[in-house]
Amino acid sequence: MSKKVCFLYKNPDYVVDGMRSALGLSVENNYAFGAVLCKMDKLDEHNMENLDWIRDMEGEVFSTLPENCETNGLTPITLEELGQKLREMDFIIPFGTK
């Protein structure tokens, strides 16, 4: 049975690694989402392809910061909307915390 999983990325050093983890879960027939809660660098072509692949697998990567959405094409989300989305998840994984 497929599960819904959301990764929370609060450290810019781990966003790309976290997206790869979300992609891996998507390939394993789960619904994987990510939420970027920090300012991140522009994604390179390879990582933009990973983002597209996550979307192809019915997942999404959101951001609470408008600059991430403009720079990398992430889907904007407010903290309130993110809270609602997290209630739908089977698992919530804080990724890359120190």
C-alpha positions in Angstrom: 0.0 0.0 0.0 1.4 3.4 -1.0 2.1 5.9 1.8 2.2 9.7 1.7 5.5 11.1 2.9 6.6 14.7 3.3 10.2 15.8 3.8 10.8 19.1 5.6 14.0 20.8 4.4 15.2 23.5 6.8 18.9 23.5 5.9 19.9 24.6 2.4 22.9 22.2 2.4 20.5 19.2 2.4 17.7 20.3 0.0 19.1 18.5 -3.0 19.8 15.3 -1.1 16.3 15.4 0.4 14.8 15.8 -3.1 16.7 12.7 -4.1 15.3 10.8 -1.1 11.8 12.0 -2.1 12.4 10.8 -5.6 13.5 7.4 -4.4 10.3 7.0 -2.4 8.3 8.0 -5.5 10.0 5.3 -7.5 9.1 2.8 -4.8 5.4 3.6 -5.4 4.9 6.1 -2.6 3.6 9.7 -2.8 6.5 11.9 -1.8 6.4 15.6 -1.1 9.0 18.1 0.0 8.7 21.5 1.7 11.7 23.9 1.6 11.6 26.2 4.6 14.9 28.0 3.9 16.5 30.0 1.1 18.1 27.7 -1.4 20.5 28.1 -4.3 19.4 27.8 -7.9 19.0 24.1 -9.0 21.2 22.9 -11.8 19.8 21.1 -14.8 20.2 17.6 -13.3 18.3 18.5 -10.1 15.6 20.3 -12.1 15.1 17.0 -13.9 14.7 15.3 -10.5 12.1 17.9 -9.6 10.2 17.2 -12.8 10.4 13.5 -12.1 9.0 13.9 -8.6 6.1 15.7 -10.2 5.7 13.0 -12.8 5.3 10.5 -10.0 2.4 12.6 -8.5 4.6 14.3 -5.8 5.5 18.0 -5.4 8.1 20.2 -3.8 6.7 23.3 -2.1 8.4 26.3 -0.6 7.3 28.8 2.0 9.7 31.4 0.5 8.6 33.2 -2.7 12.2 33.6 -4.0 12.6 29.8 -4.1 9.5 29.5 -6.2 10.7 32.2 -8.6 14.2 30.8 -8.9 13.6 27.1 -9.0 9.9 26.8 -10.0 8.8 25.3 -6.7 5.2 25.4 -5.8 4.4 28.2 -3.3 2.7 27.3 0.0 1.9 29.2 3.2 2.7 27.9 6.6 -1.1 27.4 7.2 -1.5 25.5 3.9 1.6 23.4 4.8 0.0 22.6 8.2 -3.1 21.3 6.4 -1.0 19.3 3.9 1.0 17.7 6.8 -2.3 16.4 8.3 -2.7 14.3 5.1 0.7 12.6 5.4 1.4 9.1 6.8 5.0 10.1 7.6 6.7 13.5 8.2 10.5 13.5 8.0 12.6 16.5 9.1 15.5 16.1 6.7 19.1 17.5 7.1 18.7 18.8 10.6 21.9 19.4 12.6 
